[in-house]
Amino acid sequence: MYRPDRPMSLEDLPSSYWAVQLIALSSAQELQGFISTLQMDGLTGAMIKTNNKIFYVALLGVYETRAAAQLAAKERPESLSRYQPYVRSLGSLQAAMARAEQLPR
């Protein structure tokens, strides 16, 4: 898993990196509940817009290569075995995040 020397937002990471998305939920509260229930280091979340709908996604992590992301998805902890991870380019995630940020508040 990619671990920067200093805290960075997902938007500031290279778009050529890869993310492992665990689940998409319909509210920020559901996402927070999901993350706090699992109590795993490294889990993070993001708000995205896909198909004109807003989702809150939980991410297992960000990886420098697709192969590393696929391996992390395959070797995810047993507590995550019921989820079907989605390995996606960080660029696609960043674009979905940008679409969500354009919504009126």
GROMACS elastic network, one bead per residue, 0.5 to 0.9 nm:
[ bonds ]
;  ai    aj funct       b0    kb
    1    42     6  0.88836   500
    1    61     6  0.61694   500
    1    62     6  0.58518   500
    1    64     6  0.75836   500
    1    68     6  0.76432   500
    1    69     6  0.78487   500
    1    72     6  0.79671   500
    2    17     6  0.89981   500
    2    61     6  0.75277   500
    2    62     6  0.56585   500
    2    63     6  0.50370   500
    2    64     6  0.63262   500
    3     6     6  0.83044   500
    3     7     6  0.86667   500
    3    62     6  0.82847   500
    3    63     6  0.87329   500
    4     7     6  0.66041   500
    4     8     6  0.71232   500
    5     8     6  0.87705   500
    8    11     6  0.81048   500
    8    12     6  0.63342   500
    8    13     6  0.72884   500
    9    12     6  0.54033   500
    9    13     6  0.70169   500
   10    13     6  0.54906   500
   10    14     6  0.86280   500
   10    46     6  0.85505   500
   10    62     6  0.86844   500
   10    90     6  0.80797   500
   10    93     6  0.87463   500
   10    94     6  0.71809   500
   11    14     6  0.80733   500
   11    15     6  0.83063   500
   11    90     6  0.87836   500
   11    91     6  0.88975   500
   11    93     6  0.89968   500
   11    94     6  0.59576   500
   11    97     6  0.83398   500
   11    98     6  0.87035   500
   12    15     6  0.85719   500
   13    16     6  0.85354   500
   13    17     6  0.75160   500
   13    90     6  0.80624   500
   14    17     6  0.57551   500
   14    64     6  0.86767   500
   14    90     6  0.74438   500
   14    91     6  0.77047   500
   15    18     6  0.78468   500
   15    89     6  0.70444   500
   15    92     6  0.78694   500
   15    93     6  0.86418   500
   15    94     6  0.74005   500
   16    64     6  0.75267   500
   16    65     6  0.79327   500
   16    89     6  0.66525   500
   16    90     6  0.63572   500
   16    91     6  0.63941   500
   17    62     6  0.69044   500
   17    63     6  0.57806   500
   17    65     6  0.59291   500
   17    66     6  0.74082   500
   17    88     6  0.89419   500
   17    89     6  0.61502   500
   17    90     6  0.52819   500
   17    91     6  0.74793   500
   18    61     6  0.85012   500
   18    62     6  0.56293   500
   18    63     6  0.51013   500
   18    64     6  0.61733   500
   18    65     6  0.60929   500
   18    66     6  0.56959   500
   18    67     6  0.89861   500
   18    68     6  0.83875   500
   18    69     6  0.62058   500
   18    87     6  0.69145   500
   18    88     6  0.57567   500
   18    91     6  0.80068   500
   18    93     6  0.89500   500
   19    59     6  0.68924   500
   19    60     6  0.74888   500
   19    61     6  0.58011   500
   19    63     6  0.61197   500
   19    64     6  0.88076   500
   19    66     6  0.83242   500
   19    69     6  0.64389   500
   19    86     6  0.81030   500
   19    87     6  0.57990   500
   19    88     6  0.54344   500
   19    89     6  0.60798   500
   19    90     6  0.56610   500
   19    93     6  0.79051   500
   20    58     6  0.86508   500
   20    59     6  0.56274   500
   20    60     6  0.53845   500
   20    61     6  0.57522   500
   20    62     6  0.66354   500
   20    63     6  0.81778   500
   20    69     6  0.61508   500
   20    70     6  0.77904   500
   20    72     6  0.77728   500
   20    73     6  0.64683   500
   20    85     6  0.61579   500
   20    86     6  0.56484   500
   20    88     6  0.64412   500
   20    89     6  0.87662   500
   21    24     6  0.79094   500
   21    45     6  0.89854   500
   21    57     6  0.66885   500
   21    58     6  0.59020   500
   21    60     6  0.61302   500
   21    61     6  0.77849   500
   21    73     6  0.87829   500
   21    84     6  0.87024   500
   21    85     6  0.54982   500
   21    87     6  0.62746   500
   21    88     6  0.73510   500
   22    57     6  0.72200   500
   22    58     6  0.55354   500
   22    59     6  0.56544   500
   22    60     6  0.63295   500
   22    73     6  0.86977   500
   22    80     6  0.81877   500
   22    83     6  0.62389   500
   22    84     6  0.65711   500
   22    86     6  0.64180   500
   22    87     6  0.88501   500
   23    31     6  0.88378   500
   23    56     6  0.82497   500
   23    57     6  0.55992   500
   23    58     6  0.55277   500
   23    59     6  0.76402   500
   23    83     6  0.70898   500
   23    84     6  0.78289   500
   23    85     6  0.72452   500
   23    86     6  0.82304   500
   24    31     6  0.81338   500
   24    55     6  0.57802   500
   24    56     6  0.54748   500
   24    58     6  0.66165   500
   25    28     6  0.77376   500
   25    30     6  0.63773   500
   25    31     6  0.62749   500
   25    54     6  0.88389   500
   25    55     6  0.55058   500
   25    56     6  0.50466   500
   25    57     6  0.61503   500
   25    58     6  0.82393   500
   26    29     6  0.86533   500
   26    30     6  0.70537   500
   26    31     6  0.81103   500
   26    53     6  0.89430   500
   26    54     6  0.69764   500
   26    55     6  0.51066   500
   26    56     6  0.60883   500
   26    57     6  0.87839   500
   27    30     6  0.52685   500
   27    31     6  0.64743   500
   27    32     6  0.88148   500
   27    47     6  0.89740   500
   27    54     6  0.83408   500
   27    55     6  0.68129   500
   27    56     6  0.60815   500
   28    31     6  0.50256   500
   28    32     6  0.61906   500
   28    33     6  0.85810   500
   28    45     6  0.89791   500
   28    46     6  0.89025   500
   28    47     6  0.79089   500
   28    55     6  0.83593   500
   28    56     6  0.59997   500
   28    57     6  0.89379   500
   29    32     6  0.51072   500
   29    33     6  0.61204   500
   29    34     6  0.85337   500
   30    33     6  0.50614   500
   30    34     6  0.60711   500
   30    35     6  0.86412   500
   30    56     6  0.81826   500
   31    34     6  0.50383   500
   31    35     6  0.61853   500
   31    36     6  0.85311   500
   31    45     6  0.71939   500
   31    46     6  0.89330   500
   31    56     6  0.61860   500
   31    57     6  0.69644   500
   31    58     6  0.67247   500
   32    35     6  0.52048   500
   32    36     6  0.60092   500
   32    37     6  0.83977   500
   32    45     6  0.83133   500
   33    36     6  0.51905   500
   33    37     6  0.58956   500
   33    38     6  0.86073   500
   34    37     6  0.52740   500
   34    38     6  0.64303   500
   34    39     6  0.88286   500
   34    58     6  0.80401   500
   35    38     6  0.54205   500
   35    39     6  0.63523   500
   35    40     6  0.74605   500
   35    43     6  0.67254   500
   35    44     6  0.75535   500
   35    45     6  0.82473   500
   35    58     6  0.73373   500
   36    39     6  0.51463   500
   36    40     6  0.79756   500
   37    40     6  0.86036   500
   38    43     6  0.88640   500
   38    79     6  0.78020   500
   38    80     6  0.86775   500
   39    43     6  0.84518   500
   40    43     6  0.61683   500
   41    44     6  0.87688   500
   42    59     6  0.84022   500
   42    60     6  0.67770   500
   42    61     6  0.64154   500
   43    58     6  0.67907   500
   43    59     6  0.56823   500
   43    60     6  0.51318   500
   43    61     6  0.64241   500
   44    57     6  0.83711   500
   44    58     6  0.58016   500
   44    59     6  0.52783   500
   44    60     6  0.69702   500
   44    61     6  0.72937   500
   45    56     6  0.67682   500
   45    57     6  0.53790   500
   45    59     6  0.56844   500
   45    60     6  0.88528   500
   46    55     6  0.83139   500
   46    56     6  0.56277   500
   46    57     6  0.53923   500
   46    58     6  0.68250   500
   46    59     6  0.78884   500
   46    93     6  0.87505   500
   46    97     6  0.70923   500
   47    54     6  0.69619   500
   47    55     6  0.58246   500
   47    57     6  0.63972   500
   47    96     6  0.81105   500
   47    97     6  0.59065   500
   47   100     6  0.65318   500
   47   101     6  0.82121   500
   48    53     6  0.82197   500
   48    54     6  0.57094   500
   48    55     6  0.53838   500
   48    56     6  0.62522   500
   48    57     6  0.73296   500
   48    93     6  0.74579   500
   48    94     6  0.83792   500
   48    95     6  0.83370   500
   48    98     6  0.75060   500
   48    99     6  0.69319   500
   48   100     6  0.51007   500
   48   101     6  0.80652   500
   49    52     6  0.61111   500
   49    53     6  0.53806   500
   49    55     6  0.62293   500
   49    56     6  0.87874   500
   49    95     6  0.87617   500
   49    96     6  0.51699   500
   49    97     6  0.64698   500
   49    98     6  0.80894   500
   49    99     6  0.56587   500
   49   101     6  0.85129   500
   50    53     6  0.53748   500
   50    54     6  0.65042   500
   50    55     6  0.74561   500
   50    96     6  0.64035   500
   50    99     6  0.82090   500
   50   100     6  0.84190   500
   51    54     6  0.84053   500
   53   100     6  0.87572   500
   54   100     6  0.67628   500
   55   100     6  0.88148   500
   58    61     6  0.89608   500
   59    62     6  0.77690   500
   59    85     6  0.89622   500
   60    72     6  0.82734   500
   60    73     6  0.79969   500
   60    76     6  0.83573   500
   60    85     6  0.85375   500
   61    69     6  0.80145   500
   61    72     6  0.84238   500
   62    65     6  0.89726   500
   62    69     6  0.72377   500
   62    90     6  0.77385   500
   63    66     6  0.71939   500
   63    67     6  0.86678   500
   63    68     6  0.60775   500
   63    69     6  0.54785   500
   63    72     6  0.87290   500
   63    90     6  0.89006   500
   64    67     6  0.86892   500
   64    68     6  0.70351   500
   64    69     6  0.78125   500
   65    68     6  0.52711   500
   65    69     6  0.64151   500
   65    70     6  0.87250   500
   66    69     6  0.50548   500
   66    70     6  0.60949   500
   66    71     6  0.85594   500
   66    87     6  0.76757   500
   66    88     6  0.82304   500
   66    89     6  0.78040   500
   67    70     6  0.50983   500
   67    71     6  0.61389   500
   67    72     6  0.86080   500
   68    71     6  0.51140   500
   68    72     6  0.61823   500
   68    73     6  0.86324   500
   69    72     6  0.50861   500
   69    73     6  0.61681   500
   69    74     6  0.85982   500
   69    87     6  0.65159   500
   69    88     6  0.86263   500
   70    73     6  0.50631   500
   70    74     6  0.61342   500
   70    75     6  0.85530   500
   70    86     6  0.89595   500
   70    87     6  0.65014   500
   71    74     6  0.50391   500
   71    75     6  0.59908   500
   71    76     6  0.83169   500
   72    75     6  0.50999   500
   72    76     6  0.56959   500
   73    76     6  0.52492   500
   73    84     6  0.85094   500
   73    85     6  0.60323   500
   73    86     6  0.79773   500
   73    87     6  0.74621   500
   74    85     6  0.84386   500
   75    78     6  0.85156   500
   76    79     6  0.81395   500
   76    80     6  0.63683   500
   76    81     6  0.70042   500
   77    80     6  0.55372   500
   77    81     6  0.67949   500
   78    81     6  0.50731   500
   78    82     6  0.83378   500
   79    82     6  0.76109   500
   80    83     6  0.56811   500
   80    84     6  0.85391   500
   80    85     6  0.89947   500
   81    84     6  0.75683   500
   88    91     6  0.82703   500
   88    92     6  0.68353   500
   88    93     6  0.71479   500
   89    92     6  0.53750   500
   89    93     6  0.65809   500
   89    94     6  0.87113   500
   90    94     6  0.59655   500
   90    95     6  0.84998   500
   91    94     6  0.50390   500
   91    95     6  0.61510   500
   91    96     6  0.86566   500
   92    95     6  0.51105   500
   92    96     6  0.62574   500
   92    97     6  0.86024   500
   93    96     6  0.51154   500
   93    97     6  0.61270   500
   93    98     6  0.85993   500
   94    98     6  0.61151   500
   94    99     6  0.86788   500
   95    98     6  0.50293   500
   95    99     6  0.62970   500
   95   100     6  0.87374   500
   96    99     6  0.51375   500
   96   100     6  0.63829   500
   96   101     6  0.87755   500
   97   100     6  0.51100   500
   97   101     6  0.62734   500
   97   102     6  0.88885   500
   98   101     6  0.50198   500
   98   102     6  0.64756   500
   99   102     6  0.53282   500
   99   103     6  0.72056   500
  100   103     6  0.56701   500
  101   104     6  0.81152   500
  101   105     6  0.89873   500
  102   105     6  0.89136   500
